[in-house]
Amino acid sequence: MNRYEIEKQAEEFENAGPREILSWASETYADKLAIVTSFQSTGIVTLHMLGSIAPRTPVLTLDTGLLFPETQELIDRLEERFDLDLRRIKPRQTPKQQARDYGDRLWERNPDRCCHIRKTIPLRDALVGFEAWVTGLRRDQSAGRAATPILSRDRQSGLIKIAPFANWSETRVWRYIREHDLPYNPLHDMGYPSIGCWTCTKAVSGDEDLRGGRWSNSSKTECGIHVAPLVEAPRG
Ligand code: SF4
């Protein structure tokens, strides 16, 4: 798709629901489509919807080696329940090897480098061969995500990036999870609206935004896989 086509389609999607957008993605990209998820609330809704559209869509998840045990258990559970084509993407180095080469607790001293090693590079490599990927980004998650386009060209991979739930709210996502009795990470009930590596995730207080518990001791707000898109689609 060229820039004009992306912008036009993104504009049309402003009035479409995620099921319609996921169906379009599956028909358009077939086996060149992947979903990238960390099995948080929106990802679970995505997997459930895809189950009746394209259940064998490859599911890429970044296994940094530093995930909470609760997250690992949820991934195992959902892999079995949804019969996922799950691909656990691992960094080239274990946490121990990283400590040997970069020093202990790199995430405290240089979280951007740590995310680059453990997330950005592995995802970039894993997306080779695909043409499009689905993400659970939503505009209500943080100020930095408020302009998330539903369709864009990803700056890093060069692939089409689809955010079918960009205009869904946290409330709507959780209503869907409860209505369909879907499993979710128990940490969400313990004050963690957003969950990443255990090393960089804390519970939030009531007045913080949904991603306020991520890298809370630094100015960092994103791991780096969601950099600004090449095409900023117009909002409807
Ligand atoms: S979230 Fe923290 S531990 Fe995980 S890759 Fe990024 S900086 Fe490293």
Residues whose N, C-alpha, C, O or C-beta is under 5 A from the ligand:
A	BS01	SF4	T64 L66 W107 P111 C114 C115 R118 G196 C197 T199 C200
